[in-house]
Amino acid sequence: MVSTSYPKKKLLTLTGLSESDVLDALPNIKAGVETNVDDAITVEITGDRPDLLSVYGAARALKGYFGKETGLVAADWPSSGIKFFVEPDAEALRPVLVGAVVEGLKLDEGSIQHLFQVQEKLDLTIGRRRKKGSIGLYDLDKLKSPFYLKNASMSTAFHPLKASAKMTVQQILKEHPTGKDYAHLVKGKHYPMLVDSKNEILSLVDIINGVFSAVTAKTKNILIDITGTDFYSCNASLNILCQDFADMGGRVKTVEIHHASKKLVTPDSRPEKMVLRVEKANQLLGTALSPKAVVQLLRKQRLEVSVGRDVLDCLVPRYRADFLHEVDLVEEVALAHGFNQFQVKDPSVFTVGSKSDDTYAVQLARDSLSSFGFVEFMTHVFFSPQKAARAFADAEVVRIRNPVSEEYASLRSMLLPSVLGALSENTRQSYPQNVFEVGEVVVRDAATETRTRTDVNAVLVSAHASANLTEVASLLDELCRRFKVEYSLKELTHPRFIDGRAASIVCNKEIVGTVGELSPQVLDNYGIKVPAAIFELRLIKGQR
Amino acid sequence: MWGLTGFSSNSSDTPGLFFMKELDRKILETLAKLKESVPAAQLSEKAGVPYATLMSVLAGLEADGLLVLRRVEDKRLELTDEGREYLEKGLPERRLIQALGKKALALSDAFEKAALGPAEQGIALMWAKKNGWLKIDAGKASAVMDKVSDVEAALKSFSDGNKIMDAAALVQRKLARELTDKSVFATISSAGKAALKGDSADSGSAVVSSLTPEMLKTGSWKGKTFRPYDLKTVVAPVSVGQKHPYQEFLQRIRDKLIGLGFQEAHGPLVELEFWNLDALFMAQDHPAREIHDVFLLEDPARGEILDSKSLEQVKKAHEEGLDGSKGWRYKWDPEIAMRLCLRSQTTAVSARTLAKGQKPPLKMFSIGRVFRPDEIDWKHFIEFNQCEGIVMDPSMSLRELLGYLKRFAVEVFGAEDVRFAPSYFPFTEPSVELYAKIPGRGWAEVGGAGMFRPEMTQALGINVPVLAWGLGIDRLAMVSTGITDIRDLFSHDLGYLRSGVAKSHG
């Protein structure tokens, strides 16, 4: 999801619709309205529709949705005669270069700001923060064709935007704010730059443009380049921009891109051919639409469709980059139909529901422990080494590479530390404090595909003036009886417990838990001023 | 004989003679020594009787006329976490105004200068405007005047320990809450003093305070009357078991889904990126796979994909597409798929379930924790619960998906009405967002749904349509339980949990 802002007046003028119609319709074309203030409507658009980033794209879709203008938008653009040459050594880092020319523009401060917003968000979304594609816009009248993509050296210098004077490439990457942000894209020896035939530097591509050919409100003719790693996404971004310019009244023209081994003409705006089976659409939607109705709906989505009986040949505009499969065409039919206009169908297939065996076990444990008079806690699976240390527990069973804070840098491998942590925040409440938790823990297990196992443990803590091992051992015994589990206790010496008052719980020759009286040191670590006896045992090994 | 909680063990050895309970004697003796009226907490300490036990016995002693209880309620103010934070750092609106000074700044710059977090920015702006501290002109803000606001004054007098004139201002803004301390003071009565001297008024008398097994054995109950209870007596708190309200909420959802014919499944919390992302047809350069959206593991960092058939098919789906799809057209890297992460969506459980090989019809659900990096505030936490459901059958359609969603909203959380908006998820097409009208709360975004893309299902060996939805359960639980701060869902406040609030919301 990415948010973008439409100038309201512009949107209403372009569509000829009322404000309330526009606001009602936007969510149905995948542009959920976030705010609507005096002069702007801010929407959140979904990741598959970068064409809706601009007010022109939104207007195009809305006019189709309301049937004011349907079918494909013509994008048969003539040649400008302008050429780009890609030098072989510049290809290594940015193998893809596409471009276009737009002539006869009448820009103003508002439209240019909107344009820059669209460019920036295309870089962010389809361009994946300029990794896959990075857009440059230049004032064509200041430049002389042809253009060359070639490598700069560290000492190459030009006057970049957002700087007061000339800077070398080295300085830009180290000191310039935008340069620093994107320096990671040009690691190594390659610094591709775009120059014109007079050797004027247009930009250090992917990083920053030069001041010399910067686009302003006075610019009439624009040169566009997109450099990147993936032709499909670069060409999609280029088509989105060009279609927007065309809708603004600009004359879009193609350019020639010359590589050592190939030549191409961009933007490639030939609509993509796809096929939709009417039966498939009806099956997936649960409808009985006629071929004619499906054609009409697709045309509202600005596709061109030739009427057929069962199979429809569709032409998809290039500014839509989200068509991979027939189901994408089916969704277009659903969008044009309107999701809220479908008659919902009640569940029709009979199946028998059931809870999992694991849930049966968890419920039996929770029922039992609460019936013993204990209060249930529910703590987080996130955990920290500090929390572990207070209870002499394993510090880091797993370590997270990108924790939001040290407090949540690990996962718990046992429940006790979290429950004691919770009790330490309840010391002003009356005692006895009898609590339990049944919950998931994560332990290492080299034999599984995730190198870990998610187990379910149960912990019980009895904290009061006369809490002791006998009391909790009796409850443990009762719990095991309910689970019909045979177990034995084996002496245990561990700093968590008072010596001679703790045991391991052994079941089928495997240690599955511990029971005992907490050592005064542990209680002290948590600021708990009464004795406490606990047990914790594994209920489910490798749940799931 | 006294005491409401039983009789002393030696009474059975001496038929006809009943001794004061040891506990009762201890309490009365302590009171007699103290002479004056003392709070129960102090009495508990002096008598060496645990507070809870003391409270359960006091009422009985009062009923027997052996002591006099006085109940006092004190109101006091306690700062919330937010209140404490502002006391320390200053109110957000104050920090904003200070950052602005007399200069006109763009709001975003002022926010940055004042080091205001995203959550605080809105608060700062709203209150600065409300207080009339702020002027916005041509997109730039400047401070107008900065007289001390009611909230500030109240916060300051609280920290100075003065009486707060305007407590309501703090409470309304949730910077403080009002607590009522209930306390009980006890004084020994003359009857109590007499009882201590062994002057048992009950012996042989016709009025007794409790029936004992001895009386039943000997028949001495005949002709006796029993001292009536004072029904205004304090009910002593008891310690009983309680289940956690949130667990109970999850349980209810489970029961509803089982009622709708769904089978429960589970999956591990630590996942391979393969099951969490790749199997869901999310391209390896998809923005939602970035470090801002998924927790990656550093140690252990790498797992192993044991399902080699799914691995091959998923690779193919990404690189060249399946079932006529174009695929994402890039070189799929198994090393990335083998990275370990924390499960970020329960759809991972659906993918695993489907890959095991399933025959239609299948209805499956899973309720489990998922983890996503996020700002931590009242609305967001980095660990939350999700509920995923899938229906697999040749007859499934979008209309039926909408039917399930509606049924689900109505049955499971009592929605009055539902609304759908188109949406986008990499693994579903069509994709839909569900909004539900909850009685008394209005419209709420409830979750996402869709039909799994063929690129996903076919890679897992499934050739029939699969409906799927994932709901953020935490938000629903907040609506259902009336909790306003997401962090309170996992509350471990014993006072709250003991109160058994879960039962009243259900």
Interface residues (C-beta under 8 A of the other chain):
Chain A: P27 N28 I29 K30 G32 T46 G47 D48 R49 T125 R128 K131 K132 D230 Y232 Q283 L284 L285 G286 T287 F323 L324 H325 E326 V327 D328 V330 E331 A334 L335 F339 N340 F342 Q343 V344 K345 D346 P347 S348 V349 F350 T351 V352 G353 S354 K355 S356 D358 T359 Q363 R366 L369 S370 S371 F372 G373 F374 V375 E376 F377 M378 T379 H380 V381 F382 E396 V398 R399 I400 R401 N402 P403 V404 Y408 L411 A422 E425 N426 Q429 S430 Y431 P432 Q433 N434 V435 E440 V442 R444 T448 E449 T450 R451 T452 R453 T454 H464 A465 Q543 R544
Chain B: P50 Y51 A52 P237 S239 V240 G241 Q242 K243 H244 Y246 Q247 Q251 R254 L257 I258 G259 L260 G261 F262 Q263 E264 A265 H266 G267 P268 L269 V270 E271 L272 D285 P287 I291 F295 L296 L297 E298 D299 P300 A301 R302 G303 E304 I305 L306 G321 D323 G324 S325 K326 G327 W328 R329 Y330 L340 L342 V349 P361 L362 K363 R369 F371 P373 D374 I376 I382 E383 V391 D393 S395 M396 S397 L398 R399 E400 L402 G403 Y404 L405 K406 R407 R419 F420 A421 P422 S423 Y424 P426 E429 P430 S431 V432 E433 M451 R453 P454 E455 P465 F490 S491 H492 D493 L494 G495 L497 R498
